Each structure stands twice: as structure tokens, then as C-alpha cells.
Amino acid sequence: MSLDENIFQQPSNKLLAALPASEYQRLVPHLKLVSLEVPQILHEAGEPITQVYFPDKSMISVVTTMEDGSTAEVGIVSSEGMTGIPVILGNRITTTTSFVKISGAAMQMNADVLRAEFNRGEALQSLLLSYIQAIYSELTQAAACNRLHTLDERLARWLLTVSDRVESEDFDLTQEFISQMLGVRRSGVTVAASSLSQAGMISYKRGHISILNREDLSATSCECYRVIQNF
């Protein structure tokens, strides 16, 4: 993957782009443009975080793993945020695993540098605290969604969220991965995806998803998608 160095002048990551110019320029010498490839692991549960990542249009899945090896997605990160939040909360050790699910570019920064910049108490601190609040709100909404809404509604909500994060109507995701992320059997995803496909909302072939009718997909999604959009 070729990396566009112009990203340093106009960062696509929304957290970096929201910084005052002077504060962003102070960070630039500490930022490294890297290519993230599926299925690269960025942070491993139980291990110290040494680098944090500000994705461009790549997508990072954050999962928790049970003793039997089963996993459940607890968050996704793309151009709206960053990975490695425990670093600014005072603990380098993460309880989750973060890995790349959609390839793309990202800005990499040393965890110690991020912590020092956060402790300055300037715009970066305010932005990251607002981001953490949004994550908390999204997690609580997702917990209710998983308990109360149908699989068709949840799948529609999840696909719309992924599309928003990667800023594309087309992306590659396998049924196996979707089933892991939604915490359901693969057969359930097959049925739900087939229902959305037959209704003309999506096209799903060999792990490639295209959103064909966003309006209908949004109408099919539960209220949680609209609530999460406001975070």
C-alpha cells in the first residue's frame, strides 16, 4: 500500500485534524505514517501498550476473549478516534485485543509521548476526554442493543457504523468475522445478511459488502444507530 505523505499537512484522523495548528505541529515530529494490514495485531490483551494509533480509513476491531477462546467485539476504531486509550487512563496494560479488520493508513505515536502530551492539559486532553465519553456512551447503547434488538436490526446498525467509520459503502468483511463481532452463530449472520440482500439493501459476495440502499438500511436498523450518530 502506498502512503500519501500529504496526510501530515491535512490529517484525515478527526482527532488530529481537530487540534489547533500549533499543537498539531508539535506532535508531527512524533508521528509516523504506517500501513496497517489485515489481520495485524496492534495491542494484545494482558500486554503493555508501547504504541498508539490514529487510523485514517483503516478499521480496528477491539475484542474481548473468553477462557474458551470465543471473542466478542466491544468497539471499533477508525478515523474518528485512536487505539491505546488505557495509556492516558494511567494503565499501559490493556484487557482487550485490537487488530486490523480493514487495511489502511494510520499515524503511530509512542505511548510515552502521548501520555506526556495529554498531561499538558491542552486541546489534546480535552479532545481525548470527549472521545472517551463518546466510547462510554456507545458501549452502554451497544449493551442494550445486543439484549433488546433483533439480529437483522443489529446487523443493519453495525454495517452502517462500519461504513461511516471507513467512509465507504464498500468493504471486505467475512461472515465468520461478523458473527464473532455480533456474538452470534455464523448461520444467524447468513440468514440476516440474506434478508438484507433480498430486500435490496446490501450486496454480499465472497466477503465483500456493498451498501446499495442506505436509506432502507437505516430504516431497518434499530434506534441505536441514530443514537450513536449523535455521540
C-alpha positions in Angstrom: 0.0 0.0 0.0 1.4 3.4 -1.0 1.2 6.0 1.8 0.4 9.6 1.0 2.8 11.9 2.9 0.4 14.8 2.4 -1.5 13.3 5.3 0.9 15.2 7.6 -0.4 18.5 6.2 -4.0 17.6 6.3 -4.6 14.7 8.7 -7.6 12.5 7.9 -7.9 11.4 11.5 -10.5 13.6 13.1 -8.8 13.8 16.5 -5.6 15.1 14.9 -7.5 17.3 12.5 -9.3 19.0 15.4 -6.2 20.1 17.1 -5.1 23.8 16.9 -2.4 24.1 14.3 0.4 24.9 16.8 -0.4 21.9 19.0 -0.6 19.6 16.0 2.7 20.8 14.6 4.3 20.0 18.0 3.1 16.4 17.6 4.2 16.0 13.9 7.8 15.0 14.7 6.5 12.2 16.9 4.0 10.9 14.4 4.9 8.1 12.0 2.8 7.2 9.0 2.3 3.4 8.8 0.4 1.0 6.8 -2.0 -1.3 8.7 -2.8 -4.7 7.1 -5.3 -7.4 8.0 -5.0 -9.2 10.4 -2.2 -7.3 12.1 -2.5 -7.2 15.9 -1.8 -3.7 17.4 -2.5 -4.4 21.1 -2.6 -7.8 22.8 -4.7 -8.4 25.9 -2.5 -8.5 29.1 0.5 -6.9 27.3 1.8 -3.3 27.8 0.9 -0.8 25.1 4.0 0.8 23.6 2.5 2.5 20.6 -0.9 4.1 19.9 -2.5 4.6 16.5 -4.7 7.3 15.0 -6.3 5.5 12.0 -7.0 7.1 8.6 -9.5 4.9 6.7 -8.4 1.7 8.2 -10.6 0.0 10.8 -9.5 -1.6 14.0 -11.6 -4.1 15.9 -11.4 -4.2 19.7 -12.4 -7.5 21.1 -12.5 -9.3 24.5 -11.7 -13.0 24.7 -13.2 -15.6 27.0 -11.4 -18.6 28.6 -12.7 -20.9 25.9 -11.3 -18.7 23.1 -14.6 -17.2 22.0 -14.5 -13.5 21.2 -16.9 -10.6 21.2 -16.3 -7.2 19.7 -16.5 -4.3 22.2 -15.6 -1.5 19.9 -14.3 -0.4 16.5 -11.9 2.4 15.8 -11.3 4.3 12.6 -10.7 7.9 11.6 -12.9 9.2 14.4 -10.5 8.1 17.1 -7.5 6.2 18.4 -6.3 3.0 19.9 -4.5 2.6 23.2 -6.8 4.6 25.5 -5.5 2.8 28.6 -2.3 4.8 28.2 -4.0 8.1 29.1 -6.0 6.5 31.9 -2.9 5.5 33.9 -2.5 1.9 32.9 -0.4 0.6 30.0 -1.9 -2.9 30.3 -5.0 -3.5 28.1 -7.6 -6.1 28.8 -8.7 -6.2 25.2 -7.0 -7.2 21.9 -7.0 -4.7 19.0 -6.4 -5.9 15.4 -6.8 -4.6 11.9 -10.0 -5.6 10.1 -9.9 -3.2 7.1 -6.4 -2.2 5.8 -5.4 1.4 5.5 -3.0 4.0 6.8 -2.6 5.3 10.4 -0.4 7.7 12.4 1.6 5.8 15.0 2.9 7.5 18.2 5.0 6.4 21.1 2.8 5.8 24.1 5.1 7.8 26.4 4.8 10.8 24.1 1.0 10.6 24.1 0.9 10.4 27.8 3.2 13.4 28.2 1.2 15.5 25.7 -2.1 14.5 27.4 -0.7 15.7 30.7 0.0 19.2 29.3 -3.7 19.8 29.8 -4.2 21.4 26.4 -6.6 20.8 23.5 -5.4 17.1 23.0 -6.5 16.3 26.6 -9.9 17.9 26.1 -10.4 16.0 22.7 -9.4 12.7 24.2 -11.6 13.0 27.2 -14.6 13.8 24.9 -13.7 10.8 22.8 -13.6 8.6 25.9 -17.1 9.9 26.9 -18.3 9.0 23.4 -16.9 5.5 23.7 -18.6 5.0 27.1 -21.9 6.2 25.7 -21.6 3.9 22.6 -20.7 0.9 24.8 -23.8 1.3 27.0 -26.0 1.7 24.0 -24.5 -1.4 22.4 -25.1 -3.4 25.5 -28.8 -2.6 25.4 -28.9 -3.2 21.7 -27.5 -6.7 22.0 -30.0 -7.5 24.6 -33.2 -6.0 23.1 -33.0 -5.9 19.3 -33.2 -8.4 16.5 -30.2 -9.7 14.6 -31.5 -8.0 11.4 -31.6 -4.7 13.2 -28.2 -5.2 14.8 -26.6 -6.2 11.6 -28.0 -3.2 9.8 -26.8 -0.9 12.6 -23.3 -2.5 12.6 -22.9 -2.3 8.8 -23.9 1.4 8.8 -21.5 2.1 11.6 -18.6 0.4 9.8 -19.5 2.3 6.6 -19.4 5.6 8.5 -16.1 4.8 10.1 -14.3 3.8 6.9 -16.2 6.5 4.8 -17.1 4.0 2.2 -20.2 2.0 1.0 -17.9 -0.9 0.1 -15.7 -3.0 2.4 -14.5 -6.6 2.9 -15.8 -8.5 6.0 -16.3 -12.2 6.2 -19.4 -13.8 7.7 -17.2 -15.5 10.3 -15.8 -12.2 11.5 -19.3 -10.6 11.6 -20.6 -13.5 13.6 -17.8 -13.1 16.1 -18.3 -9.3 16.3 -22.1 -9.6 16.9 -21.7 -12.6 19.2 -24.0 -14.9 17.2 -23.7 -18.1 15.2 -22.5 -17.8 11.6 -25.7 -19.3 10.4 -27.6 -16.4 12.0 -25.5 -13.9 10.1 -26.1 -15.9 6.9 -29.9 -15.6 7.4 -29.8 -11.9 8.4 -27.4 -10.9 5.5 -29.6 -12.8 3.1 -32.7 -11.0 4.3 -31.0 -7.6 3.8 -29.7 -8.7 0.4 -33.0 -9.9 -0.8 -34.6 -6.6 0.2 -32.0 -4.8 -2.0 -30.3 -3.0 0.9 -26.9 -4.7 0.5 -24.9 -6.9 -1.8 -22.8 -9.6 -0.1 -20.5 -11.8 -2.2 -17.4 -13.7 -1.1 -16.7 -11.5 1.9 -17.3 -8.2 0.1 -20.2 -6.0 1.2 -21.7 -3.1 -0.7 -24.4 -0.9 0.7 -27.0 -0.4 -2.1 -29.8 1.4 -0.3 -28.6 3.3 2.7 -32.0 4.9 3.4 -33.7 1.5 3.7 -30.8 0.0 5.7 -31.1 2.9 8.1 -34.8 2.4 8.4 -34.2 -1.3 9.1 -31.6 -0.6 11.8 -32.7 -0.2 15.4 -32.8 3.2 17.0 -29.3 2.6 18.4 -27.7 3.7 15.1 -29.3 7.1 15.2 -28.5 7.4 18.9 -24.8 6.5 18.4 -24.6 9.0 15.5 -25.1 11.8 18.0 -22.3 10.8 20.3 
